């Protein structure tokens, strides 16, 4: 369990860092498009090495699930760019990353036959409560969400829920490296049209090429750590634990980007952190 926890915490920290890079970029979609190119080239040699050593043929259902995963990842990255164009990192990031802990445990238990203890479910409740505080929602105001950021962030969260559960199943057919590389290619294809239409490709590369390359290493690198953790423990437990990245993301948004409502969002992050410890 310690190894899985270490992998998940590292993955959450890395994820929060490259999301900070995305938030600080000029054109979010173009930035994400460039990071996919970097990711594909950096991890291609490792992927080729793993694929050439695979000893078992992949059945048709495995390829079908891989395609579904790529679709979820592609829609996710498109919505991610739009979300960061609208809202604060410390508000959007917790909602995006916190939606999964609300749904993934139920899916893992009801569909995949996994098990969570009473303390695990209590941890899920604390995480949801922390998300409630950070998002800015108030009792009685659910009919009118505070802004478009919340709606977009929730949509991203649903995509995260989908690809997390699918990827847990895909790991039965593909190792982490081929799965990760396939989603990088899918993300690139999903972003290409919007990136070219923006007219901001050259300017984004000229100003942010260093963080683009670093983000292209960190983004898939962090997800590879998460996939390795998924191979060790149930998705109903590991997926919510990864949301320790919410705490990192909130702290980065409040202290580095000087975003508003710092005390409230830090308090919500503390509740999420407590929930993650109960899940662990």
N, C-alpha and C positions, 0 to 999 in steps of 0.2 A: 504493500500500500504506500510506503514511503516513496518509492521510486515514481509511482504514478502521481503522487501529490507534488513531487518536485518537478516533474514534467509539466503538470498543469499550471503550477504557479509561474514557472518560467515562460510558458506559452502565453499566459495572461499578461505578464509584464511586457513581453515583446509585442503583443497585439496592441496594447495601449500606446506604446511608443510610436509604431508606424501609423496608428490612427492620428496621433498628434502631428506627424509629418503631413498627413493628408489634409488635416484641418488648416494648417498653416500655408498650404500651397495656394497658388493663384487660381488655377482652374482645376477643380477637384477631379473631374472626369479625365482630363488629359493627364494629370498626375498619376491617377490609378492606371491608366492605359500604359504609360511608360513603365510603371513598376511591374506590370505583367510581362512586358518584353524582357526586363532585367531578370525577373524570376525564371522565365522559360530558359534563357541562356545559361544562367548560373547553375540551375539544377538539372539541366539536360544530361550531362555526363553521368550523374548519379542514377538518373532514371534509366538510361540505356543499360548501365551495368546491372541494375536490378532486374530489368525485363529480360535480358539475355540469360540470366541465371534462373529464371522461373522454370520449374520442372513440370507443372501441371497445366493442362489446357483450361481456358476460362469458358464456362458454359454461356449460352446465349443470355440467360437471365442476369449473369454478372455484367455483361456488356450493356444490357438494357438499364440496369441500376446505375452504372457508371454514367450513361447519358443523362439520366434523371438528375444525378448529382451535379453534373456540369451545368444543366439548366438552372438549378437552384442557385448555384454559385454565381452564374452570369447575371441573373436578375438581382441577386444580392449586391453585387458590386456596382451595378447601375444605380440602384436605390441609395447605396452608401454615398456616392458622389453627390446626389441631389440633397441628401440629408445634411451633409456638412456644408453645403452651400446656403442652407437656411438657418441652422441653429448652432448653439454653443456646444463645444465638445463635452463639457461637464453635464449638460442636460441630455443631449442626444445619445452619447455613448452608453450611459447606464440603461436607458430604455431599450436600445438595440440589443445590448448584450444580456439584459435581464429578462427579456421575453422568453428566451429558451428555458431557463429554470422553471418557468411556470408551466410549460407544456411538455418538455422533453421527459421529465420523470414519469408523467402519466402515460406517455406513449411507450416508454421503455418497459413499464410495469404491465400495461394492458396488452401491448402488441408483441413485445420482445420477450415477455415472461421474466423480466428482471425483478429484483426485490429491493425495497427500501425499508429501513427500520423507522420506528416512531421518531427518533431523533433526526433522521434524515428528512422526514416530512416536515418536522418543525423548522429545520433549516430552510426548506423551500419557502415556508411562510414568512420567515424573517427576510429572506431575499426579496420577496414580493412587496413586503412592507417598505423596505429600503428603496425600492424602485418607485413606490408611490410618493415618497417624500422628495426624491430627486427630480422626478418628472414635472413637479409643479401642479399636479392634479389636486383638486380639493373635493371633499365630500359634497355630493349633490351637483357636481359640475361635469359629470361624465358625458352628458348629452352635448356639451360644448367644450371640446378639448381646447387647451390654451392656445395652441398655434399649430401651424402646419408641420413643424419639427416633430411633434409627438406622433402624428399620423405616419409620417415617413419613417421615423425611427421604429415604430411598431411593425411596419411593413418589412423593414430590414430584419427585425427580430423574428418574424414568421419565416423568412427565408433561411435564417440561421437555424431555426428549429428543424426545418425540412431537411437541409443538407447534413445537419449533424446526425439525425437518425438514419438517413440513407447511407451516409459514409460509414457508420458503424456496421451496416450490413455489407457494404461494398468491400470492406476489409476482409471479409470471408473469401473474396475472389481475387483481390489485388493487394499487393503490399502498399505501404504509405506513399512511396516515391512516385509510382505511376499514377496513383489516384490524385496526388497533389499536382502533378504536372498536367494532367488532363484538365483539372479545374482552372489552372493558370491559362491554358490555351482557350478554354471556354470564356473566361473573363475577358481575355484580349479581344476575342471576336465580338463579345457583347458590347464592348466599349468603343470599338473602332469607328463606327459611323458617327457617333456623337462627338468623339474626339476630333475627327477630321473637320466636321462641320463647325466646330468652335472657332477655328482660325487661331488658336492659341498654342499650337504644338511647339513651334520654334521658341516662343517666349518662355514657355514653361520649362523646357529643357535647358535653355540658357541660364535661367535664374536658379532652378532647383535640381540640377543634374546630380549633385552629390546626394541629396536626400532621396532622389528617385532610385539611385542604385542601391543605397542602404535599405530603403523600403522594399525594394525587390528581393533583397536577401532576408530581411526580417519577417515580412508578411508570410511567405510560404514556409520559412524556417520555423516560425512559431506554430503554424498549423501542423507541421510535421511532428513536432513535439506532442501536440494534442492527439494526433492520430496514433502515435505510439502509446500514449496513455489509454486511449480507447481500446487498444488491443489487450490491455492488462486488466481493466476494470469495466463494470457495466456503464453504459451510456447514461442511465438514469442518475448515476452518482457523479461521473466524471464531467459531464456537460455543465451542470450547475457550478461545480467547483472551479471550472475555468473562468467563471465570471468574477474571480478576484481581479481580473483586468478592469472591471468597473471601478474598483477603488483606485487603481493606478490612473485610469483615465480621468476620473474626477479630480484627483489631486493635481495632475498635469494641467487640466483645464483651468482650475482655480488659481494655482500658484504661478504657472508659467504664462498662461494666456490672460490672466486677470479677469476671468469671467465672474459674473454676478452671482449672488445668493450662495457664497462660499460656505458659510456655516451650516446652512440647511442641507446642502448637497454633501458636505463632509459627514454630517450626522447620518444621512441616509446611507452613505457608503459604509459607515460603521455597522449599521444593521445588516447590510449585505455581507460584510466580512464575518459577522457572527454566524449568519446562516451558512456560509461556506464552511466554517469550522465544524458546525453541527453535521453537515453533509460528509465531511471528511472523517 
